[in-house]
């Protein structure tokens, strides 16, 4: 055979040894010297050989095979190698990997006929996965192997690993590029999630940064994940510890972690920590969480039937939900006027809303405070983008409460995605535009604001108009 016309590639054996594939014949590595690798046909009765240098450049080949080629074997080897590699590097269920790769490779009928089934391959694949996975810890006291502290590109990823008490540990993951973006941008979103959190920790706490504002009229921007933390609890002291550690990292990078705007849900301990650590920041409660909380209380008080069937009840509830969109200086007066109308009403349906107003007054007005949930004039009113990230993380993990090693592999994948999207944005990729419906709602809100500022409508008319265009999804 003319070696110059041969097609040559390499695959791995089941034991991870290199195999040379030449014109659909498979050669095993027989020995290696200081200059040469010696291969011989994997068929023990065949005398065909091949020699390469240490850089896998073909030097010599004796292709006098004593048997016919079996291209199906090569396809099966490649298939097994790809499936095994994915099984050891991903948390995706093995049956799903098998199905995806068998569909992707478009195997020949003759190959499919002799391809091992998913059931036949599962045992070896599960064993390979276990060998690549460290022991699963049952507490927060465990060693983290080096590979799990790095990004897939072998850059630093585990930026904080500290015990705040004897058995209480905090892990924060972020690459240098993620930290730089976090410290250099002024708007951040913070949120926690629980379903993807390993059982030995309490929550996954994430911080996201807003970048690439694309449109000044209807805000289109990109949200980037900048920090993923595993926290042992939801205490104020724990959140303060996280913020102090991030501030320390910023100092070491000659930067400052002092966002001008922080958007979160209404978790009390997180709010207290933010007030302590970022006193000059504008801390905003997510408007979506606000409306959801009000509607949950409507359900809790047994008012759902009246909300659905009585328009006066529904509009009064929607006005409560629209109060955060009013100028903060008029919110309390509008709330009191609404409450008074309910107290003085002769309608039994409206009268049933008294417990809802008591809840609103005691919790939202007195406990949380109007400043936290007022979003008048603020373009980014929710942390829904952080929620979207958590949904994607759930899909990537493919199970509730994955073990710590599956979790870290998932967020290593998210760090790769962060880099890809960032490079695309630097290269001119535009953000995904808001939907026509979202833009239409924002346009109506802006029109109502303009009419109010021009004294064309009263504050009561403004509240009525806002109640028509917001909170529709809560019905």
VEXKOL-524614 format. One line per field, with one value per residue (C-alpha): x, y, z; residue in three letters; residue number from 0. Coordinates in Angstrom, 2 decimals. Each point is the difference from the previous one (the first is absolute). Layout:
BEGIN
x <- c(X:...)
y <- c(Y:...)
z <- c(Z:...)
code <- c(ala:...)
pos <- c(NUM:...)
This chain:
BEGIN
x <- c(0.00:1.19:0.25:-0.48:-3.52:-1.05:-2.59:1.12:-1.71:0.13:-2.60:0.21:-0.50:-2.38:2.96:0.98:2.92:0.66:-1.06:1.18:-2.70:1.25:-2.37:-2.49:2.58:0.77:3.55:0.94:3.09:2.56:2.98:1.57:3.68:1.73:-0.88:-2.69:-3.38:-0.57:-3.54:-1.30:-3.40:-2.46:-0.76:2.50:0.31:0.87:3.61:-0.80:1.94:0.40:2.66:-0.40:2.27:-0.79:-2.15:-2.16:1.40:-0.11:3.49:-0.58:-2.85:-0.29:-3.64:-0.08:-3.04:-1.12:-3.67:-2.66:-0.75:-2.87:-0.94:-2.85:2.53:1.58:-3.40:-0.84:3.32:-0.53:-3.56:1.11:2.80:-2.32:-2.65:2.58:1.60:-3.38:-0.98:3.13:-0.18:-3.74:-2.83:-2.40:-1.72:1.79:-3.10:-0.42:3.69:-0.35:-3.11:1.46:3.29:-1.57:-2.27:2.81:2.48:-2.46:1.44:-0.16:-2.67:2.74:1.51:-3.33:-0.60:3.04:0.10:-0.19:-3.30:-0.22:-0.73:3.11:2.20:-1.48:2.07:3.39:-1.11:-1.23:3.28:1.99:-2.10:0.57:3.77:0.10:-2.13:1.47:-1.85:-3.26:0.21:-2.75:1.01:1.68:3.38:1.66:2.96:-0.57:2.27:2.04:-1.99:-3.19:1.58:0.85:-1.90:-0.08:2.86:1.97:-0.34:-0.83:-3.70:-0.48:0.76:-1.20:0.05:-0.33:-1.58:-1.90:-0.51:1.49:-2.30:-1.57:1.58:-0.39:1.11:0.01:0.73:0.96:2.72:2.12:-1.97:-3.28:1.30:1.29:-3.42:-1.71:2.25:-0.04:-3.77:-2.46:-3.18:-0.07:-2.71:0.15:-2.10:-0.02:-1.18:-0.41:-0.87:3.52:1.74:1.96:-1.63:2.92:-0.60:-3.08:-0.15:1.67:0.51:0.70:0.99:-0.56:1.20:-1.83:2.04:-0.47:-3.01:-1.19:-2.98:-0.56:-3.74:-0.95:2.76:1.64:3.02:1.98:0.21:3.20:0.47:3.00:0.02:-1.48:0.18:-0.92:-1.17:-0.72:-3.01:-1.92:1.25:0.93:3.49:0.54:-1.00:2.25:2.88:-0.58:-0.04:3.14:1.85:-1.02:1.13:3.36:0.32:-0.78:2.77:2.50:-1.02:0.38:-3.76:-2.93:-3.17:-2.57:-3.00:-2.30:-3.13:-0.72:-3.15:-1.12:-3.11:-1.31:1.96:0.47:3.47:1.38:-1.49:1.59:3.39:-0.23:-0.88:3.01:2.52:-1.26:-1.61:0.33:-1.53:-3.60:-1.52:-3.12:-2.40:-1.01:-3.38:-0.90:0.55:-2.12:-3.03:0.34:0.08:-3.12:-1.87:1.06:-1.51:-3.21:-0.13:0.94:-2.88:-2.49:-0.57:0.79:-3.66:-0.87:3.12:-1.07:-3.74:-0.34:1.57:0.04:1.92:2.39:0.70:0.58:2.50:1.74:0.28:1.78:2.39:0.52:0.89:3.78:-0.16:-1.17:2.39:1.04:-1.29:-3.63:-0.01:-1.08:-2.81:-1.32:0.12:-1.89:-2.64:-0.47:-0.23:-2.52:-2.20:0.01:-0.80:-2.92:-1.44:-3.43:1.11:0.57:2.39:2.24:-0.38:1.56:3.28:0.58:2.36:1.99:0.46:1.02:2.63:1.19:0.24:1.76:2.43:0.68:-0.45:1.26:2.37:1.60:-0.44:-1.17:3.52:0.91:-2.86:-0.50:1.24:-1.20:2.41:2.13:0.53:1.02:-2.75:0.56:2.71:-1.77:3.22:1.55:-3.01:0.55:3.58:-1.20:-2.44:2.85:2.16:-2.84:-0.10:3.78:0.07:-2.90:-0.91:-0.98:2.78:2.88:3.13:2.75:2.09:-2.88:-0.83:3.55:0.15:-3.26:1.29:3.31:-2.14:-1.77:3.38:0.82:-3.36:0.76:3.22:-1.62:-2.84:2.38:2.24:-3.06:-1.21:3.46:-0.16:-3.23:-2.74:-3.19:-2.12:-3.24:-2.72:-2.93:-3.24:-2.50:-2.41:2.62:0.92:-3.67:-0.57:3.10:-1.13:-3.39:1.64:2.28:-2.99:-1.87:3.06:0.32:-3.68:0.34:3.15:-1.80:-2.96:-2.31:-1.18:-0.30:1.86:-3.21:-0.31:3.67:-0.55:-3.09:1.88:2.93:-2.34:-1.29:3.42:1.79:-0.59:-1.96:1.94:-1.02:-3.63)
y <- c(0.00:3.51:1.75:3.43:-0.94:-1.53:1.67:-0.02:0.89:-0.92:-1.28:-1.35:-3.57:-0.93:0.33:3.40:-1.22:1.64:-1.90:0.90:-0.25:-0.21:-0.62:-1.55:-2.44:0.40:-0.24:-0.29:1.66:-2.76:1.93:3.47:0.92:3.38:0.81:-2.39:-1.49:-3.54:-1.15:-3.37:-1.08:-0.69:-3.37:-2.26:-2.26:2.92:1.14:3.51:2.77:3.77:2.34:3.69:2.52:1.39:2.71:-2.65:0.65:-3.22:-1.36:-3.48:-2.42:-3.67:-0.29:-3.66:-0.88:-3.61:0.90:2.27:3.41:0.48:3.73:-0.63:-0.67:3.41:1.71:-1.88:0.94:3.67:-0.16:-1.64:2.53:2.99:-1.44:-0.86:3.44:1.67:-2.39:0.86:3.76:0.68:-0.67:-0.78:-3.39:-2.75:-1.14:3.56:0.19:-3.32:1.14:3.39:-1.39:-2.91:2.51:2.50:-2.46:-1.37:-3.50:-2.49:-2.70:-2.64:1.86:0.43:-3.75:-0.83:3.15:-0.81:1.14:2.73:-2.66:-1.96:3.11:1.44:-2.07:1.01:3.61:0.27:-1.51:2.52:2.82:-1.20:-0.26:3.61:1.24:0.57:-1.42:1.84:1.89:-0.17:3.23:3.30:-1.37:-1.52:0.53:1.45:-1.52:2.45:-0.51:1.06:3.30:1.01:0.98:-2.39:2.11:-0.63:3.53:0.86:-0.52:-0.69:3.51:-0.36:-3.16:0.83:-1.27:2.75:-2.38:-3.37:-1.98:2.80:0.60:2.47:-0.72:2.76:-0.77:2.65:0.41:3.15:1.19:-0.46:1.85:2.85:0.42:-0.10:2.68:2.28:0.21:2.03:-2.14:-3.47:-2.58:-2.39:-3.11:-3.39:-3.38:-3.29:-2.85:-0.18:0.38:-3.04:-1.43:0.90:3.73:2.19:2.04:1.02:3.78:1.74:3.55:1.29:3.14:2.13:0.96:1.19:2.27:0.12:2.33:3.07:0.13:-3.65:-1.57:-2.98:-1.36:-3.12:-1.62:-1.93:-2.48:1.27:-2.04:-3.31:-0.81:-2.90:1.34:-1.90:2.13:3.22:2.09:3.67:-0.80:-2.52:2.47:2.65:-2.49:-0.61:3.73:0.65:-2.80:1.41:3.47:-1.50:-1.66:3.33:1.73:-2.66:0.73:3.78:0.39:0.86:-2.00:2.73:-0.34:2.99:-2.16:-3.41:-1.93:-2.92:-1.66:1.04:-2.39:1.94:-1.28:0.73:3.50:0.68:-1.19:2.22:3.03:-0.71:-0.68:2.31:2.96:2.30:-2.46:0.23:-3.30:-0.90:-2.85:-1.99:1.23:-3.46:-1.51:2.80:-0.67:-3.76:0.44:2.18:-2.48:-2.93:1.90:0.47:-3.77:-0.62:2.22:-1.84:2.98:-1.73:-0.55:3.66:1.06:-2.02:0.77:3.56:2.80:2.49:-2.48:-0.79:3.67:0.85:-2.86:1.10:3.52:-1.41:-1.79:3.18:2.21:-0.66:1.66:3.34:2.76:-0.93:3.32:-0.89:-3.74:0.21:2.49:-2.17:-3.10:1.76:1.25:-3.51:-1.45:2.63:-0.81:-3.66:0.84:2.24:-2.18:-1.55:-2.76:-3.28:-1.06:3.04:-0.28:-3.45:1.67:1.50:-2.83:0.48:3.71:-0.77:-2.43:2.62:2.72:-2.12:-1.80:2.12:3.49:-0.43:-2.99:0.16:3.71:1.80:0.86:-3.68:-0.84:3.30:-0.33:3.31:1.21:-3.16:-1.79:-3.40:-0.93:-3.74:-2.60:-2.37:-0.44:-1.58:-2.31:-0.92:-0.99:-2.23:-1.71:-0.72:-1.31:-2.34:-1.39:-0.41:-1.84:-2.22:-0.91:1.57:0.43:-1.44:-1.03:2.59:-1.37:0.01:3.53:1.27:-1.58:1.78:3.42:-0.63:-0.35:3.26:1.74:-1.16:1.35:3.33:0.32:-0.95:2.51:2.74:-0.48:0.03:3.25:1.56:-1.08:1.93:-2.50:1.82:-0.85:-1.83:2.60:0.22:-1.43:2.26:-0.51:1.04:3.10:0.90:-0.15:2.12:2.53:0.33:0.47:2.69:1.73:0.05:1.43:2.74:0.95:0.15:2.13:2.39:0.22:-1.56:-2.66:-0.18:-2.46:-2.04:-0.19:-0.99:-2.83:-1.16:0.01:-1.92:-2.59:-0.76:-0.79:-1.78:-3.14:-1.65:-3.21:-0.36:-0.63)
z <- c(0.00:-0.77:3.34:-1.58:-1.09:3.31:2.23:3.60:3.28:3.67:2.45:3.54:1.12:2.82:2.36:-1.33:-2.12:-3.40:-3.12:-3.50:-2.66:-3.59:-2.89:2.45:1.40:3.71:1.42:3.67:1.48:0.50:1.36:0.10:-0.32:0.27:-3.61:-1.22:0.85:-1.26:-0.78:-1.09:-1.25:2.82:-1.62:1.75:-3.06:-2.29:-0.59:-1.30:1.78:-0.01:1.39:0.94:1.63:3.44:-1.61:-1.71:-3.47:-2.04:-0.80:-1.34:-0.56:-0.86:-1.03:-1.01:2.10:0.12:0.53:-1.47:1.45:2.45:-0.15:2.44:2.76:-0.51:0.18:3.18:1.59:-0.81:1.32:3.25:0.44:-0.45:2.33:2.66:-0.19:0.47:2.79:2.01:-0.58:0.18:2.41:-2.86:0.53:-1.91:-1.95:-1.28:-1.04:-1.82:-1.88:-0.93:-1.31:-1.91:-1.75:-0.61:-1.55:-2.61:0.20:-2.86:0.19:0.20:2.99:1.78:-0.33:2.15:2.17:3.74:1.49:2.60:2.63:-0.98:0.19:3.21:2.42:-1.44:-0.45:3.58:1.19:-2.06:1.41:3.58:-0.55:-1.19:2.91:3.49:3.03:0.59:3.33:2.62:1.76:-0.81:1.09:-3.06:-2.32:-3.45:-2.69:-2.03:-3.23:1.77:1.08:-3.57:-3.11:-2.95:-1.42:3.23:1.36:3.61:0.71:3.72:1.23:3.61:2.13:3.69:3.18:1.81:2.92:0.88:-2.32:-2.03:-3.39:-2.86:-3.58:-2.62:-3.66:-2.56:-2.62:-0.10:-3.03:1.85:3.05:-2.15:-1.62:3.40:1.47:-3.06:-0.55:2.04:-0.09:1.56:0.62:2.95:0.46:1.67:-1.19:1.81:-2.37:-1.50:3.36:1.26:3.12:2.26:-0.64:0.43:-3.21:-3.24:0.15:-3.30:-0.96:-3.53:-1.76:-2.57:-3.06:-3.60:0.27:-3.58:-0.06:2.15:-0.62:0.54:2.03:-1.68:1.88:0.69:3.41:0.79:2.83:2.01:3.22:1.12:3.69:2.25:3.35:3.23:1.01:-0.67:2.91:-0.18:1.31:-2.82:-2.70:1.57:-0.03:-3.74:-0.78:2.07:-1.79:-3.39:1.08:0.95:-3.41:-1.65:1.96:-1.10:-3.61:0.59:-0.40:2.26:0.59:0.56:-2.34:-0.33:-0.37:1.53:-0.93:2.18:1.35:3.43:2.22:3.29:0.93:-3.48:0.11:3.39:-1.24:-3.09:2.13:2.24:-2.77:-2.77:1.80:-3.01:-2.48:-1.18:1.14:-1.99:0.65:-3.08:-1.28:-1.30:3.46:1.45:-2.21:0.50:3.78:-0.04:-2.17:2.22:2.92:-2.00:-0.39:3.64:1.18:-2.20:-2.29:-3.30:-0.88:0.54:-1.90:-3.03:0.06:1.33:-2.04:2.89:2.16:-2.83:-0.80:3.66:0.31:-3.19:1.34:3.04:-2.35:-2.05:3.00:-0.41:-3.43:1.45:1.14:3.54:1.38:-0.82:0.73:3.65:-0.71:-2.85:2.20:2.81:-2.44:-1.37:3.49:1.06:-3.00:1.06:3.63:-0.97:-2.75:0.23:-2.37:1.79:-2.79:0.50:3.76:-0.18:-1.00:3.47:1.10:-3.21:0.74:3.58:-1.31:-2.53:2.64:2.62:-2.30:-3.07:1.45:3.56:-0.07:-3.46:-0.61:-3.13:-1.14:-0.46:-2.36:-1.81:-3.60:-1.45:-2.68:0.19:-3.31:1.43:2.44:0.52:0.48:-2.40:-1.98:3.09:0.23:-3.65:0.77:2.82:-2.35:-2.43:2.86:0.99:-3.54:-0.11:3.34:-1.16:3.59:3.31:2.54:-2.06:1.85:0.38:-2.90:-2.48:1.14:-0.55:-3.46:-0.84:1.03:-1.78:-3.12:0.84:0.26:-3.54:-1.17:1.72:-2.00:-3.30:0.39:1.16:-3.04:-2.27:1.58:-0.37:-3.65:-0.54:0.85:0.96:3.02:-0.53:-0.47:2.36:-1.32:-1.72:2.92:2.57:-1.99:-0.43:3.77:0.67:-2.59:1.69:3.40:-1.42:-1.62:3.31:1.76:-2.61:0.32:3.77:-0.17:-2.39:2.42:-2.58:2.48:3.79:2.19:0.37:-3.78:-0.22:2.48:-1.87:-3.31:1.47:1.49:-3.50:-1.46:2.87:2.04:-2.80:0.33:3.63:-0.81)
code <- c(unk:unk:unk:unk:unk:unk:unk:unk:unk:unk:unk:unk:unk:unk:unk:unk:unk:unk:unk:unk:unk:unk:unk:unk:unk:unk:unk:unk:unk:unk:unk:unk:unk:unk:unk:unk:unk:unk:unk:unk:unk:unk:unk:unk:unk:unk:unk:unk:unk:unk:unk:unk:unk:unk:unk:unk:unk:unk:unk:unk:unk:unk:unk:unk:unk:unk:unk:unk:unk:unk:unk:unk:unk:unk:unk:unk:unk:unk:unk:unk:unk:unk:unk:unk:unk:unk:unk:unk:unk:unk:unk:unk:unk:unk:unk:unk:unk:unk:unk:unk:unk:unk:unk:unk:unk:unk:unk:unk:unk:unk:unk:unk:unk:unk:unk:unk:unk:unk:unk:unk:unk:unk:unk:unk:unk:unk:unk:unk:unk:unk:unk:unk:unk:unk:unk:unk:unk:unk:unk:unk:unk:unk:unk:unk:unk:unk:unk:unk:unk:unk:unk:unk:unk:unk:unk:unk:unk:unk:unk:unk:unk:unk:unk:unk:unk:unk:unk:unk:unk:unk:unk:unk:unk:unk:unk:unk:unk:unk:unk:unk:unk:unk:unk:unk:unk:unk:unk:unk:unk:unk:unk:unk:unk:unk:unk:unk:unk:unk:unk:unk:unk:unk:unk:unk:unk:unk:unk:unk:unk:unk:unk:unk:unk:unk:unk:unk:unk:unk:unk:unk:unk:unk:unk:unk:unk:unk:unk:unk:unk:unk:unk:unk:unk:unk:unk:unk:unk:unk:unk:unk:unk:unk:unk:unk:unk:unk:unk:unk:unk:unk:unk:unk:unk:unk:unk:unk:unk:unk:unk:unk:unk:unk:unk:unk:unk:unk:unk:unk:unk:unk:unk:unk:unk:unk:unk:unk:unk:unk:unk:unk:unk:unk:unk:unk:unk:unk:unk:unk:unk:unk:unk:unk:unk:unk:unk:unk:unk:unk:unk:unk:unk:unk:unk:unk:unk:unk:unk:unk:unk:unk:unk:unk:unk:unk:unk:unk:unk:unk:unk:unk:unk:unk:unk:unk:unk:unk:unk:unk:unk:unk:unk:unk:unk:unk:unk:unk:unk:unk:unk:unk:unk:unk:unk:unk:unk:unk:unk:unk:unk:unk:unk:unk:unk:unk:unk:unk:unk:unk:unk:unk:unk:unk:unk:unk:unk:unk:unk:unk:unk:unk:unk:unk:unk:unk:unk:unk:unk:unk:unk:unk:unk:unk:unk:unk:unk:unk:unk:unk:unk:unk:unk:unk:unk:unk:unk:unk:unk:unk:unk:unk:unk:unk:unk:unk:unk:unk:unk:unk:unk:unk:unk:unk:unk:unk:unk:unk:unk:unk:unk:unk:unk:unk:unk:unk:unk:unk:unk:unk:unk:unk:unk:unk:unk:unk:unk:unk:unk:unk:unk:unk:unk:unk:unk:unk:unk:unk:unk:unk:unk:unk:unk:unk:unk:unk:unk:unk:unk:unk:unk:unk:unk:unk:unk:unk:unk:unk:unk:unk:unk:unk:unk:unk:unk:unk:unk)
pos <- c(0:1:2:3:4:5:6:7:8:9:10:11:12:13:14:15:16:17:18:19:20:21:22:23:24:25:26:27:28:29:30:31:32:33:34:35:36:37:38:39:40:41:42:43:44:45:46:47:48:49:50:51:52:53:54:55:56:57:58:59:60:61:62:63:64:65:66:67:68:69:70:71:72:73:74:75:76:77:78:79:80:81:82:83:84:85:86:87:88:89:90:91:92:93:94:95:96:97:98:99:100:101:102:103:104:105:106:107:108:109:110:111:112:113:114:115:116:117:118:119:120:121:122:123:124:125:126:127:128:129:130:131:132:133:134:135:136:137:138:139:140:141:142:143:144:145:146:147:148:149:150:151:152:153:154:155:156:157:158:159:160:161:162:163:164:165:166:167:168:169:170:171:172:173:174:175:176:177:178:179:180:181:182:183:184:185:186:187:188:189:190:191:192:193:194:195:196:197:198:199:200:201:202:203:204:205:206:207:208:209:210:211:212:213:214:215:216:217:218:219:220:221:222:223:224:225:226:227:228:229:230:231:232:233:234:235:236:237:238:239:240:241:242:243:244:245:246:247:248:249:250:251:252:253:254:255:256:257:258:259:260:261:262:263:264:265:266:267:268:269:270:271:272:273:274:275:276:277:278:279:280:281:282:283:284:285:286:287:288:289:290:291:292:293:294:295:296:297:298:299:300:301:302:303:304:305:306:307:308:309:310:311:312:313:314:315:316:317:318:319:320:321:322:323:324:325:326:327:328:329:330:331:332:333:334:335:336:337:338:339:340:341:342:343:344:345:346:347:348:349:350:351:352:353:354:355:356:357:358:359:360:361:362:363:364:365:366:367:368:369:370:371:372:373:374:375:376:377:378:379:380:381:382:383:384:385:386:387:388:389:390:391:392:393:394:395:396:397:398:399:400:401:402:403:404:405:406:407:408:409:410:411:412:413:414:415:416:417:418:419:420:421:422:423:424:425:426:427:428:429:430:431:432:433:434:435:436:437:438:439:440:441:442:443:444:445:446:447:448:449:450:451:452:453:454:455:456:457:458:459:460:461:462:463:464:465:466:467:468:469:470:471:472:473:474)
